[in-house]
Amino acid sequence: MLIQIAIINCLTQTNLPTFTPHHFPTLVAAQAISASLLANMKRAGKKTYWLHGLLLTLATGFGGGFVAPLFMGQLPMPLQNDYILPMVALAWYTTTYCGGARFWANNRIANSVLLVFVGLFRTHSVIRFTIKAADVFQPNKYEHCALMGPIFIGTLLASTGLFFPQRGDGFASIEGETPWAMQSAFIVSTFTHVMLHDKTGPIGTALRSLVGTWTKADIVMGAATMHLITIFAMTFINSDSTLFDQVHNVLYLITGVQRPMKRAVKKEYSYDFTMQVERFINRAKVLLCIIGTLFILTQNVAPAKLPVGVSITPSDMGLASCSWMSDYRSCTPYTLAFRETTGNPNSGYYQFSVRNEDTGDISWYRKITLYKGSDGSMPELRATVDAYGTLRITSNHIADMQEKEVYASSAKCEPPKNANGSVKENSLQKADSVFTTLHIDGITGKPVVVCGDRTVLLL
């Protein structure tokens, strides 16, 4: 075991040349050790002829690196990276003949660290191959990008080793469950490909509307975090736990297909401790689902009111009334927003208007004419409501450093008064002491201001 650690440390400290995509020596070494441990399990711990054991380890850990590049007309990855084969040989020898298998089996913390590096290796490899495959495959029936090819390549890369048993059925590894290696590869490759390459298609648009736009760095971080959380669950709860257990349960319930045949859980911790941790994880999953749903709603649903200090611009969704399930609530959906209309080339016409979303009729509007600044750009529009209930629309030329008020409502909230009817001292100066908001009246379809004393003012 000490020999194995020393060799791996030597390799990772050396300034090695980079070979894409497996250019992280530490991660390659971790994958080689993990492959040797899995191959040892396939042999049930028995020593075999050296060539058999070595090739089984290579196929288990880097089988996808042999097969996946062939679909893209490229050399197998172990032939592009001259450090993979030596690392596999060293990992196989130290695991089989130097006590490495016993060390990793008996040291849970060290095994967890190893799995972390293996997860990072898989993350980088799947993402890099998915991006490469997207450049190789051309769009066909799905016009926006080659949809299934890159996802298949990414999944194949990380799961090919599962289909190389010592003998017998090559599909034995997926007979009773979908291994996490295959699940994670499919999830990462699908998310990466759709997010980065499906720029205009309905699938990519739907994904970005749900989770926002992610860069490659964001995807790497998210995938690595997913691996780390799952490794924690598999190590300290049970070997079948993943982040997506609840999603799987719902899908099995809806479709009625055969559930996985779970393996027996080794009770290496007390029952109470295991149950407490499992309950905590399950509650955390529910909480994450609720937070995720609320986040999506806040990003894709227009607010119902505009408080003091917040503004509406032409790029915003504006305000909405009765935007959810209007048919069941027997109310009319309205939206208040800036809407561009036609104008002459040197000017721009906007409406700040309330629109009936069922019929498209405009129930209230204010017309705004804008003119280009000295740099030829149109000014920025902004609608705000102050603490006294005045709706103000301003245009701002950044280049000319000019702000112009193009509309101001006449309605104003009454400042707080004393019992004798006099205005409270300093209340006019402390405008933030009057809390007002802008709403859409759900009956008339017109904007109204609700003052701090709940007085409603029509604009």
Buried (B, 14 or more C-beta within 10 A) or exposed (E): BEBBEEBBEEBBEEEBEEBEBBBBBBBBBBBBBBBBBBBBEBBEEEEBEEEEBBBBBBBBBBBBBBBBBEBBEBEBBBEBBEBBBEBBBBBBBBBBEBBBBEBBEEEEEEBBEBBBBBBBBBBBBBBBBBBBBBEBBEEEEEEBBBBEBBBBBBBBBBBBBBBBBBEEEEEEBBEEBBBBBBBBBBBBBBBBBBBBBBEEBEBBBEBBEEBEEBEEEEBBEBBBEBBBBBBBBBBBBBEBBBBBBBEBEEEEEEEEEEEEEEEEEEEEEEEEEBEEBBEEBBEEBEEEEEEEEEEBEEEEEBBBBBEBEBBBEBEBBBBBBBBEEBEEEEBBBBBBBBBBEEEEEEEBBBBBBBBBBEEEEEBBBBEBEBBBBEEEEBBBBBBBBBBBBBBBBBBBBEEEEEEEEBBEBEBBBBBBEEEEEEEEEEBEEEEEBBEBBBBBBBEBBBBBBBBBEEEEBEB
